[in-house]
Amino acid sequence: MRNTKNLFERIILLTGERPFQCDVCDADFRYRNNWKQHMKIHSGEKLFKCDACDASFIQKNSLIQHSRTHSGEKPFSCEVCFATFKHTHSLKTHQRIHTGEKPFKCDICSASFNHRASFSIHKKTHDEDRPYKCAICDASFKHNSYLKNHLPIHSDKQLFKCDECNASFKQRRYLNQHLHTHKKERPFQCTTCSSAFKLQKSLVEHIRIHTNERPFKCNVCTSAFKQQHNLTQHLRTHTKERPYKCEICPKTFMQLVSLKSHMQRVHNKENPYKCSSCERNFGSEKSLSKHIQKFHTIDSLYICDVCCARSVKIMKKCEGDLSPL
């Protein structure tokens, strides 16, 4: 009987025949077991139940995948950067970062993407409609997720506080990332150099220094970046979005660091950057650097041929010629 079954299966493989057909939809199958599993989709029967929660599934494979949400198991590993994943499809999607494969192509422009979700978001950029509007400012967005990310800008509340230090955050994900800074262990090690990291994400970002990968590409111009936040900042040069607003004056900024610098220099009147050669103070490191280059480098000094006096500006009280050193 077993030999007959094996012969039957071999014949199906050779002929490509799919004799088991579904009466509800057009699906057909080579093997009876696959057909039986499929029929449960239509019956709604869920025999495979999770021991940790109330979830139940039609197929055993679905239960196995679900159980990893409780165990935290990530059995699928990337051979390039050693990132691990719970599901094979997540690993395959990740591997496109290394291979450069971009199977999702836009029919309207030449943009292509390695992830279906990114492609779906891009398609909406061809629509002029921006239905998600901020109730506080004039900003509007094409996606509700963009609006949710924007809203904390207007709030002073830092609801998520660290129990180890005084740090607080507007979003839980930033707190979770911060908590790893208090751990002494650095389990994620680079195989190219001696660097080690507390977060797997940090290791993945670090590896791009060695590979020079720039997976985050602008869909407007040819710019590409090693990290997502660099792409986010860059995109504002195209959209002209200036989400960071000063609460005292009408000025707006593309980056949070620019707003903080503005508050420090203009409204708080703080000048923490001191020149070691003179008594002047400056509100930013950039201003201090410009000052030193202009007034305290040898190239900026002039010497009088008559009295040998030195100055950053041409002096008029001597009749001799002043020439730069």
C-alpha positions as CSV (number, residue, x, y, z in Angstrom):
1,M,0.0,0.0,0.0
2,R,2.8,2.3,0.9
3,N,4.7,1.6,-2.3
4,T,1.5,2.4,-4.3
5,K,1.2,5.8,-2.5
6,N,4.9,6.6,-3.2
7,L,4.4,5.7,-6.9
8,F,1.3,7.9,-7.1
9,E,3.3,10.8,-5.6
10,R,6.1,10.3,-8.1
11,I,3.7,10.3,-11.0
12,I,2.2,13.6,-9.7
13,L,5.6,15.1,-9.5
14,L,6.5,14.1,-13.0
15,T,3.2,15.1,-14.7
16,G,2.6,18.2,-12.6
17,E,-1.0,17.1,-12.1
18,R,-3.0,18.7,-9.2
19,P,-5.9,16.3,-8.8
20,F,-7.3,17.6,-5.5
21,Q,-9.6,20.6,-6.1
22,C,-11.4,22.9,-3.8
23,D,-15.2,23.0,-4.3
24,V,-15.5,26.5,-2.8
25,C,-12.7,28.4,-4.7
26,D,-10.5,27.6,-7.7
27,A,-7.5,26.3,-5.6
28,D,-6.1,22.9,-6.5
29,F,-3.4,20.8,-4.9
30,R,-1.0,18.0,-5.6
31,Y,-1.5,16.2,-2.3
32,R,-4.5,15.3,-0.2
33,N,-3.1,16.7,3.1
34,N,-2.6,20.1,1.5
35,W,-6.1,20.0,0.2
36,K,-7.5,19.1,3.7
37,Q,-5.6,22.0,5.4
38,H,-7.0,24.4,2.8
39,M,-10.6,23.3,3.3
40,K,-10.3,24.3,6.9
41,I,-10.0,27.9,5.7
42,H,-13.6,27.7,4.4
43,S,-15.0,25.8,7.3
44,G,-13.4,28.2,9.9
45,E,-12.4,25.2,12.0
46,K,-9.4,26.2,14.3
47,L,-8.1,23.0,15.9
48,F,-4.6,24.4,16.9
49,K,-4.8,26.3,20.1
50,C,-2.1,28.4,21.9
51,D,-1.3,27.2,25.4
52,A,-0.2,30.7,26.5
53,C,-3.2,32.7,25.3
54,D,-6.7,32.3,23.8
55,A,-5.5,32.4,20.2
56,S,-6.4,29.5,17.9
57,F,-5.4,28.7,14.3
58,I,-6.5,26.7,11.3
59,Q,-3.0,25.5,10.5
60,K,-0.3,24.1,12.8
61,N,2.3,26.2,11.1
62,S,0.4,29.4,12.0
63,L,0.4,28.3,15.7
64,I,4.2,27.7,15.6
65,Q,4.8,31.2,14.2
66,H,2.4,32.7,16.8
67,S,4.1,30.9,19.7
68,R,7.3,32.8,19.0
69,T,5.5,36.0,20.1
70,H,5.5,34.4,23.6
71,S,8.9,32.7,23.6
72,G,10.8,35.5,21.8
73,E,12.5,32.9,19.7
74,K,14.1,34.2,16.5
75,P,15.4,31.1,14.7
76,F,16.1,32.7,11.3
77,S,19.4,34.5,11.1
78,C,21.0,36.7,8.4
79,E,24.4,35.4,7.3
80,V,25.7,38.9,6.5
81,C,24.9,41.0,9.6
82,F,23.6,38.3,12.0
83,A,20.2,40.0,12.5
84,T,17.6,37.4,13.6
85,F,13.9,37.1,12.8
86,K,10.9,35.2,13.9
87,H,9.6,34.4,10.4
88,T,11.3,33.4,7.2
89,H,9.4,36.1,5.2
90,S,10.9,38.7,7.5
91,L,14.4,37.3,6.9
92,K,13.8,37.3,3.1
93,T,12.7,41.0,3.2
94,H,15.7,41.9,5.3
95,Q,18.1,40.2,2.9
96,R,17.1,42.6,0.1
97,I,19.0,45.3,2.0
98,H,22.2,43.4,1.3
99,T,21.4,42.1,-2.2
100,G,20.0,45.4,-3.4
101,E,17.0,43.6,-4.8
102,K,13.9,45.9,-5.3
103,P,11.1,43.9,-6.7
104,F,8.4,46.5,-6.1
105,K,8.4,49.0,-8.9
106,C,6.3,52.1,-9.4
107,D,4.4,52.3,-12.7
108,I,4.3,56.1,-12.6
109,C,7.9,57.0,-11.9
110,S,11.2,55.0,-11.9
111,A,11.2,54.4,-8.1
112,S,11.6,50.9,-6.8
113,F,11.5,49.4,-3.3
114,N,12.7,46.3,-1.4
115,H,9.6,46.2,0.8
116,R,5.9,46.2,-0.1
117,A,5.0,48.5,2.8
118,S,7.4,51.2,1.5
119,F,6.1,50.8,-2.0
120,S,2.5,51.3,-0.7
121,I,3.5,54.5,1.1
122,H,5.3,55.7,-2.0
123,K,2.3,55.2,-4.3
124,K,0.4,57.7,-2.2
125,T,3.0,60.4,-2.9
126,H,1.6,60.6,-6.4
127,D,-1.8,61.7,-4.8
128,E,-2.1,65.4,-4.0
129,D,-4.6,64.6,-1.2
130,R,-3.3,65.1,2.3
131,P,-6.3,64.3,4.4
132,Y,-4.7,64.0,7.9
133,K,-4.5,67.6,9.3
134,C,-2.9,68.8,12.5
135,A,-5.4,70.6,14.7
136,I,-2.7,72.8,16.2
137,C,-0.7,74.0,13.2
138,D,-1.2,74.1,9.5
139,A,0.7,70.8,8.8
140,S,-1.1,68.1,6.9
141,F,-0.1,64.6,6.0
142,K,-0.9,61.8,3.6
143,H,-0.8,59.1,6.2
144,N,-2.3,59.0,9.7
145,S,1.0,57.5,11.1
146,Y,2.8,60.6,9.9
147,L,0.3,62.8,11.8
148,K,0.7,60.7,15.0
149,N,4.5,61.1,14.8
150,H,4.1,64.8,14.3
151,L,1.7,65.5,17.2
152,P,4.2,65.1,20.1
153,I,6.1,68.1,18.8
154,H,3.3,70.3,20.2
155,S,3.3,68.6,23.6
156,D,5.6,69.4,26.5
157,K,4.6,66.2,28.3
158,Q,7.3,63.5,28.7
159,L,5.0,60.7,29.9
160,F,7.5,57.8,29.7
161,K,10.1,58.2,32.4
162,C,13.3,56.1,33.1
163,D,13.5,54.5,36.5
164,E,17.3,54.5,36.4
165,C,17.9,58.2,35.7
166,N,16.0,61.5,35.2
167,A,15.5,61.0,31.4
168,S,11.9,61.1,30.1
169,F,10.5,60.6,26.6
170,K,7.4,61.5,24.6
171,Q,7.1,58.0,23.1
172,R,7.5,54.6,24.7
173,R,9.8,53.3,21.9
174,Y,12.4,56.0,22.7
175,L,12.3,54.9,26.4
176,N,12.8,51.3,25.5
177,Q,15.8,52.2,23.4
178,H,17.2,54.3,26.2
179,L,16.9,51.6,28.8
180,H,19.6,49.6,27.0
181,T,22.1,52.3,27.8
182,H,22.0,51.3,31.4
183,K,23.0,47.8,30.7
184,K,26.7,47.0,30.9
185,E,26.6,44.0,28.5
186,R,27.5,44.5,24.8
187,P,26.4,41.2,23.3
188,F,26.3,42.4,19.7
189,Q,29.9,42.3,18.3
190,C,31.2,43.3,14.9
191,T,33.0,40.5,13.1
192,T,35.1,43.1,11.0
193,C,36.4,45.2,13.9
194,S,36.4,45.0,17.7
195,S,33.3,47.2,18.2
196,A,30.5,45.8,20.4
197,F,27.0,47.2,21.0
198,K,24.2,47.0,23.4
199,L,21.5,47.0,20.7
200,Q,21.3,44.8,17.6
201,K,20.1,47.8,15.7
202,S,23.3,49.7,16.6
203,L,25.3,46.8,15.2
204,V,23.4,46.7,11.9
205,E,23.9,50.5,11.5
206,H,27.6,50.1,12.4
207,I,28.2,47.3,9.8
208,R,27.2,49.8,7.1
209,I,30.4,51.7,7.9
210,H,32.3,48.6,6.5
211,T,30.0,47.8,3.7
212,N,29.1,51.4,2.8
213,E,25.5,50.3,2.2
214,R,23.0,53.1,1.9
215,P,19.6,51.3,2.0
216,F,17.5,54.4,2.7
217,K,17.0,56.1,-0.6
218,C,15.2,59.4,-1.4
219,N,12.3,58.9,-3.8
220,V,12.7,62.5,-5.1
221,C,16.4,62.7,-5.9
222,T,19.3,60.3,-6.0
223,S,20.5,60.8,-2.4
224,A,20.9,57.7,-0.3
225,F,21.6,57.3,3.5
226,K,22.9,54.8,5.9
227,Q,20.3,55.6,8.6
228,Q,16.6,56.2,8.4
229,H,16.6,59.4,10.5
230,N,19.1,61.0,8.0
231,L,16.7,60.2,5.2
232,T,13.8,61.7,7.2
233,Q,15.7,65.0,7.7
234,H,16.7,65.0,4.1
235,L,13.2,64.7,2.8
236,R,12.3,67.9,4.5
237,T,14.5,69.7,2.0
238,H,12.0,68.6,-0.6
239,T,8.8,69.0,1.3
240,K,9.9,72.2,3.0
241,E,8.3,70.9,6.2
242,R,9.6,72.8,9.3
243,P,7.9,70.9,12.1
244,Y,9.9,72.4,15.0
245,K,8.3,75.8,16.1
246,C,9.7,78.3,18.5
247,E,7.1,79.1,21.2
248,I,8.4,82.6,21.7
249,C,8.9,83.9,18.1
250,P,7.5,82.8,14.7
251,K,10.7,81.0,13.6
252,T,10.4,77.4,12.5
253,F,13.1,74.7,11.9
254,M,13.6,71.5,10.0
255,Q,15.6,69.9,12.8
256,L,15.1,69.8,16.6
257,V,18.8,70.6,17.2
258,S,18.4,73.8,15.2
259,L,15.4,74.8,17.4
260,K,17.4,74.1,20.6
261,S,20.3,76.1,19.4
262,H,18.0,79.0,18.5
263,M,16.4,78.9,22.0
264,Q,19.8,78.9,23.6
265,R,21.3,81.7,21.5
266,V,18.4,84.1,21.0
267,H,15.9,83.7,23.9
268,N,18.0,82.3,26.7
269,K,21.0,84.6,25.9
270,E,23.3,81.8,26.7
271,N,26.8,81.8,25.2
272,P,28.5,78.7,26.5
273,Y,31.3,78.5,23.9
274,K,34.2,80.6,25.1
275,C,37.2,81.7,23.0
276,S,40.5,80.7,24.7
277,S,42.4,83.6,23.0
278,C,40.1,86.5,23.9
279,E,37.2,87.2,26.2
280,R,34.4,86.7,23.7
281,N,31.6,84.1,24.1
282,F,29.4,82.5,21.5
283,G,26.1,80.8,21.3
284,S,27.2,78.0,19.1
285,E,30.3,76.0,18.3
286,K,30.0,77.0,14.7
287,S,30.1,80.7,15.6
288,L,33.2,80.1,17.8
289,S,34.9,78.2,15.0
290,K,34.3,81.0,12.5
291,H,35.6,83.6,15.1
292,I,38.8,81.6,15.7
293,Q,39.4,81.2,12.0
294,K,38.9,84.9,11.3
295,F,40.7,86.4,14.2
296,H,43.1,84.0,15.8
297,T,44.8,82.1,13.0
298,I,48.2,83.2,11.6
299,D,46.7,83.7,8.1
300,S,44.3,86.3,9.5
301,L,47.0,88.5,11.1
302,Y,48.6,91.6,9.5
303,I,52.1,92.9,10.5
304,C,53.2,96.6,10.1
305,D,56.5,97.0,8.3
306,V,57.3,100.1,10.4
307,C,56.4,99.3,14.0
308,C,55.9,95.5,13.7
309,A,52.4,95.8,15.3
310,R,50.0,92.9,14.5
311,S,46.3,93.2,13.9
312,V,43.4,91.3,12.4
313,K,42.5,94.5,10.5
314,I,44.7,96.8,8.4
315,M,45.9,99.7,10.7
316,K,46.0,103.3,9.5
317,K,48.1,104.9,12.2
318,C,51.4,103.9,10.7
319,E,52.6,105.0,7.3
320,G,54.3,101.7,6.6
321,D,52.6,99.0,4.6
322,L,50.8,96.2,6.3
323,S,51.0,92.8,4.7
324,P,49.6,89.5,5.8
325,L,52.1,87.1,7.4
